[in-house]
Amino acid sequence: MRVELKIDPACQEPCAVINAARLTPNLQAAISLLEKEGEENVFPAQRDGKTYLIEPDAIEIIRTEGRELALYDRQKRRFLLNRPLYELEKQLGKNFVRISKSALVSIRRISHVEASFNGTMELVMKNGVEEVITRSYRQQFKQRLGV
């Protein structure tokens, strides 16, 4: 593949143009990588009066608890976030799934899921945190996991 790069000091925001006869899996991967350029890949979170930078791989679950948005990591430590859940959902991408109006979980960190009452499902994360998959998000959850 031939690649051209033009350096222009007047350029405000990088822009990539790809000319191809068809979209291949390799081109799609390159596009995804380029689209993520400049995105934050850590999340500032507070705990004990300190701010920590949490990487997405360390996140098990993010959920609202009362008026707070809490993040639980692999060690079951609780951090507080200052951003809306829908923003985090967009930024975290395909490795996370919404399981209710108030919770988002890492697909890779799910330990197991079991049926519960009234059509809901109980989800247990690898760190032991439990959460309910509500009926309105159950179908979306199953599709994402291919169940």
C-alpha positions as CSV (number, residue, x, y, z in Angstrom):
1,M,0.0,0.0,0.0
2,R,1.3,3.4,-0.9
3,V,1.1,6.0,1.9
4,E,1.4,9.8,1.6
5,L,1.8,12.2,4.4
6,K,1.6,16.0,4.0
7,I,2.9,18.2,6.9
8,D,1.1,21.5,7.0
9,P,1.7,23.8,10.0
10,A,-1.5,25.7,9.2
11,C,-3.6,22.5,9.7
12,Q,-5.9,22.9,12.7
13,E,-7.1,19.2,13.0
14,P,-5.5,16.2,11.3
15,C,-7.6,14.7,8.5
16,A,-7.0,11.4,6.7
17,V,-8.3,10.6,3.2
18,I,-8.1,7.0,2.0
19,N,-8.6,6.1,-1.6
20,A,-9.5,2.5,-2.2
21,A,-11.5,0.4,-4.6
22,R,-13.3,-1.4,-1.7
23,L,-13.4,-1.5,2.1
24,T,-11.3,-4.3,3.4
25,P,-11.0,-5.5,7.1
26,N,-7.5,-4.0,7.2
27,L,-8.7,-0.6,6.0
28,Q,-11.6,-0.7,8.5
29,A,-9.1,-1.4,11.3
30,A,-6.9,1.5,10.1
31,I,-10.0,3.8,10.0
32,S,-11.0,2.7,13.6
33,L,-7.4,3.4,14.8
34,L,-7.3,6.8,13.2
35,E,-10.8,7.8,14.5
36,K,-9.6,7.0,18.1
37,E,-6.5,9.3,17.7
38,G,-6.6,12.0,20.3
39,E,-9.3,10.3,22.4
40,E,-8.7,10.0,26.1
41,N,-7.8,6.5,27.1
42,V,-7.8,7.2,30.9
43,F,-10.6,8.5,33.1
44,P,-10.0,10.9,36.0
45,A,-11.8,9.6,39.1
46,Q,-11.8,10.7,42.7
47,R,-11.2,8.6,45.8
48,D,-10.2,9.8,49.3
49,G,-9.8,13.3,48.2
50,K,-7.3,12.3,45.5
51,T,-7.7,12.1,41.7
52,Y,-6.6,8.9,40.0
53,L,-6.3,8.2,36.3
54,I,-8.1,4.9,35.6
55,E,-7.5,2.9,32.4
56,P,-10.5,1.2,30.7
57,D,-8.9,-2.2,31.2
58,A,-9.1,-1.7,35.0
59,I,-12.8,-0.9,35.0
60,E,-15.3,-3.6,36.0
61,I,-18.5,-1.6,36.4
62,I,-19.7,2.0,36.3
63,R,-23.1,2.7,38.0
64,T,-25.1,5.4,39.6
65,E,-25.5,5.1,43.4
66,G,-27.9,7.7,44.6
67,R,-26.6,11.0,43.2
68,E,-23.1,9.7,42.5
69,L,-21.5,7.9,39.6
70,A,-19.3,5.2,41.0
71,L,-16.6,3.2,39.2
72,Y,-15.4,-0.1,40.5
73,D,-12.0,-1.4,39.5
74,R,-10.6,-5.0,39.5
75,Q,-9.7,-4.7,43.2
76,K,-13.3,-3.6,44.0
77,R,-12.1,-0.1,44.9
78,R,-14.8,2.5,44.5
79,F,-14.0,5.8,42.7
80,L,-16.3,8.7,41.9
81,L,-16.7,10.2,38.4
82,N,-17.8,13.6,37.3
83,R,-19.1,12.8,33.8
84,P,-22.5,11.6,32.7
85,L,-22.9,7.8,32.1
86,Y,-24.0,8.2,28.4
87,E,-20.7,10.1,27.7
88,L,-18.6,7.3,29.3
89,E,-20.6,4.7,27.3
90,K,-19.7,6.4,24.0
91,Q,-16.1,6.7,25.0
92,L,-15.6,3.2,26.3
93,G,-16.9,1.6,23.1
94,K,-17.4,-2.0,22.2
95,N,-15.8,-3.7,25.3
96,F,-18.6,-2.2,27.5
97,V,-22.3,-2.8,27.5
98,R,-25.2,-1.0,29.1
99,I,-27.2,-3.3,31.4
100,S,-29.7,-0.8,32.8
101,K,-30.5,2.9,32.8
102,S,-27.9,3.3,35.6
103,A,-25.1,0.8,34.9
104,L,-22.4,0.0,32.3
105,V,-20.1,-3.1,32.6
106,S,-17.0,-4.4,31.0
107,I,-17.9,-7.4,28.9
108,R,-14.4,-9.0,29.5
109,R,-14.8,-8.8,33.3
110,I,-18.2,-10.6,33.6
111,S,-17.9,-13.7,35.7
112,H,-21.4,-15.1,35.2
113,V,-25.1,-14.3,34.6
114,E,-28.2,-16.0,36.0
115,A,-31.9,-15.6,35.6
116,S,-33.7,-13.7,38.3
117,F,-37.3,-12.6,39.1
118,N,-39.7,-10.6,36.8
119,G,-37.6,-11.2,33.6
120,T,-34.5,-9.6,34.9
121,M,-31.0,-11.2,35.1
122,E,-28.4,-11.0,37.8
123,L,-24.9,-10.3,36.7
124,V,-21.8,-11.0,38.8
125,M,-18.4,-9.4,37.9
126,K,-15.1,-11.1,38.4
127,N,-14.4,-8.8,41.4
128,G,-17.6,-9.9,43.0
129,V,-19.7,-6.8,42.4
130,E,-23.3,-7.7,41.5
131,E,-25.8,-5.8,39.4
132,V,-29.2,-6.4,37.7
133,I,-29.7,-6.5,34.0
134,T,-33.1,-4.9,33.5
135,R,-35.7,-6.3,31.2
136,S,-35.4,-3.3,28.8
137,Y,-31.6,-3.9,28.3
138,R,-31.7,-7.8,28.4
139,Q,-32.1,-8.2,24.6
140,Q,-29.4,-5.7,23.8
141,F,-27.1,-7.5,26.3
142,K,-27.8,-10.9,24.8
143,Q,-27.1,-9.6,21.3
144,R,-23.8,-8.1,22.4
145,L,-22.7,-11.4,23.9
146,G,-24.1,-13.5,21.1
147,V,-26.3,-15.5,23.5
